[in-house]
Structures are given as C-alpha cells and as structure tokens.
Amino acid sequence: MPAAVPALSARPQPGEQGRTGRSGLVRRNAVLTACLRRPRPVALRAVGDLAPIAATGRPGARRALRATLERLPTALAQRHTPPRTSNTPPGC
C-alpha cells in the first residue's frame, strides 16, 4: 500500500478553455432525445426552440443546430413513443 507523503499533493487544474463544445452537445442531445421519446408537439417545439437560440449566437448553439439537423432523419426513423393511454391527448 502506498504511503502518504505530506509534501506532495495533487490539485486538478482544468485547461483555460474548459469544456468547449459541451453546451452544444447538451442542447443537441436534449432535442434528439425529445424527438425519439416525447410526443410530437413536444419534439417539434424542442427543434423549433433551438433555431432562435442559434440565431442569437449563444456559444455552441449554431453547432448544436447543425448537428441536430444532420442527425434528425435518423432520430425520426428510430422514433419510439409510449403507447397511447386513455388520458393521452389526441395528436400525440
């Protein structure tokens, strides 16, 4: 078992740039997940909400929109929504 040496310590020092691109990936994944699993109105709203965010120039938003649109046909082809129940609104 290694011995503790009081003179040595390790402190994480992330790079100055941090996690660039992470916010775009989170946005893209949220929209694609909505397209895969949520009712149609929710999925369409998620896609529609991303475009104005990209237009404002928020970090990663344009990249997220581009990546979302590239992957959207595949996501829609694999779409699976839970079966309708008696309390599911029409059109979902």
N, C-alpha and C positions, 0 to 999 in steps of 0.2 A: 504494500500500500504506500503511495507516495506521501511524503511528509510535507506539511505546510511550511512555507518559507515566508515569514512576515515581511521581508524586504521586497518580495515580488507580488505584484497584483496586476490583474488584467482588467482593463476597462474598455468596453466596446466604444469605438469611435466611428460612427457611420460616415460615409463619404459626404462631401459638401452638397452633392446633388440630391441626396436622399433617395427615395424610391420613385424616380421619374417614370411616368407612364402608368403608374399604379391606378390613379384615379380614372384614367380612360378604360383600363381593363375592368374595373369595378362597374363602371357605367355600362360598358358593353355586355358584361355578363348578366347584369340585372335585367337589361332589355331582352336578351336572348332567353333567359330563364322565364320571363313573363310570356314570351312567345311560345315557349314549349309547354308551359303548365297552367297558365292563367286563362280565364275566359277571354273570348275575342275582344270585347271592348277594353278590357284592362291591357291586353297585349298591344292593341293599336294605340292606346293612349301612351304606353311606355315608349313606343317607337316615335310617336308624334312629339313627345316631350323632349326627346333628345335633340331634335333639329334646332329649336331655338337656343338651346344651351350651346350647341356648337357654333351658332351664328354670333354669340356674344364673345367668343374667343376664350372661353374658360380653358384652363390647362387640360390637355388630353381629350377635350370634348369632340373636336373635329376628327381626331384619330379614332375615337370611340364610335362616332357615327359611321365613318368609312368602314371600320372593321365590322360593325353591326350589319351594315347593308351588304357587305361581302358574304357574311355568314347566314343572313336571314333566310335565303331559299332553303338551305339545308335544315335550319331550325324548324321552318314551317313544314317541311317534308316529314320531320320526325315528331311533329306536334302530337301531344297526348294530353287530353283533358279528362278529369274525372267524369264518370257517368253522371248524367242529369238526375237530380232528385226532385221530389215534388216541390221543394222550395227554391229551385234554380230558376232565375228569371228567364223569360223567353229570349232567344238570340244568343245565349251563352253556350 
